[in-house]
Amino acid sequence: GICSPLSLGDFLRNERLKRGHLQRDLADFFGCCTANLNQWEYNKAFPEAPWVGKIIAYIGFNPLPAKTLGQRIKALRLEHGLYQRELAEHLGVNVSTLKLWEWDEMRPEKHKAEFAKFFGDKF
């Protein structure tokens, strides 16, 4: 049944059940296998970036934590279905720098304009 959602997997499962979709149909829609979808829904595994973007689009909002700047960067990156490497390339920084931003160990002061341009008003 539907539970009180705490994770991306919980939100995914609740939305699927609310819409009356079967796991196999949603797996086909996402382009993954049913076993992966099951693991995501039951929080046994976290989906890779491209699928996170699809899941967020499916549930209609981004439930990922975004209390800190680093969490917000990561949540927006995943919402866009991007790996760290892809966003780092777009911003013209190395992956280790992006990781430090996402971990709140460094702030992207010099790159705020690029973030705003890429993510719009969500950043």
C-alpha positions in Angstrom: 0.0 0.0 0.0 0.9 3.7 0.1 3.2 4.7 2.9 4.4 8.0 4.3 7.2 8.8 2.0 10.7 9.4 3.3 12.9 8.7 0.3 12.9 9.0 -3.5 12.0 5.3 -3.7 9.0 5.8 -1.3 7.8 8.7 -3.4 8.2 6.7 -6.6 6.3 3.7 -5.2 3.5 5.9 -3.8 3.1 7.7 -7.2 3.1 4.4 -9.1 0.4 2.9 -6.9 -1.7 6.1 -6.9 -1.6 6.0 -10.7 -2.3 2.3 -10.8 0.8 1.5 -12.9 2.5 -1.9 -12.7 6.2 -2.1 -12.0 6.9 -3.7 -15.4 5.0 -0.9 -17.2 6.9 1.8 -15.4 10.2 0.0 -16.0 9.4 0.0 -19.7 8.6 3.7 -19.5 11.9 4.5 -17.7 13.9 2.2 -19.9 15.2 0.0 -17.0 14.5 -3.5 -15.8 11.8 -4.4 -13.3 14.4 -5.6 -10.8 16.0 -2.1 -10.8 12.7 -0.4 -10.2 11.9 -2.8 -7.4 15.2 -2.1 -5.7 14.6 1.7 -6.0 11.1 1.5 -4.6 12.2 -0.6 -1.6 15.3 1.5 -1.0 17.7 -1.3 -1.7 19.6 0.8 -4.3 19.6 4.4 -5.4 19.1 4.9 -9.2 21.8 6.4 -11.4 21.5 10.1 -12.4 19.6 9.6 -15.7 16.9 7.6 -13.9 16.6 10.0 -11.0 15.7 12.8 -13.5 13.0 10.5 -15.0 11.7 9.6 -11.5 11.5 13.3 -10.5 9.6 14.1 -13.7 7.2 11.2 -13.0 6.4 12.1 -9.4 6.1 15.8 -10.4 8.5 17.4 -7.9 12.0 17.0 -6.5 11.9 15.4 -3.0 15.7 15.2 -2.6 17.2 17.0 0.4 18.2 20.6 -0.4 18.8 22.3 2.9 22.4 23.3 2.2 23.9 24.8 -1.0 25.7 21.5 -1.6 22.5 19.5 -1.3 20.7 21.9 -3.6 23.4 21.5 -6.2 23.2 17.7 -6.1 19.4 17.7 -6.1 19.3 20.0 -9.1 22.0 18.0 -10.9 20.1 14.7 -10.3 16.8 16.4 -11.3 18.4 17.1 -14.7 19.6 13.5 -14.9 23.2 14.5 -15.0 26.3 12.6 -13.7 28.8 14.7 -11.8 31.2 14.5 -14.8 28.5 16.0 -17.1 27.7 19.0 -14.9 31.4 19.6 -14.2 32.1 19.6 -17.9 29.2 22.0 -18.5 30.5 24.4 -15.8 34.1 24.1 -16.9 35.4 22.6 -13.6 36.9 19.3 -12.6 34.7 16.6 -11.0 36.6 16.8 -7.7 35.6 20.5 -7.4 32.0 19.7 -8.0 32.2 16.9 -5.4 33.5 19.4 -2.9 30.6 21.7 -3.6 28.1 18.9 -3.3 29.7 17.9 0.0 29.5 21.5 1.3 33.3 21.5 1.7 33.8 24.3 -0.7 31.4 27.0 -2.1 31.1 27.8 -5.8 31.4 31.5 -5.4 33.0 32.2 -8.8 30.5 30.0 -10.6 27.2 31.2 -9.3 26.3 32.9 -12.6 26.9 29.6 -14.5 24.7 27.7 -12.0 22.0 30.3 -12.4 22.2 30.2 -16.2 22.0 26.4 -16.2 19.4 25.8 -13.5 17.5 29.0 -13.8 15.5 30.3 -10.9 15.8 27.0 -9.1 19.3 27.9 -8.1 
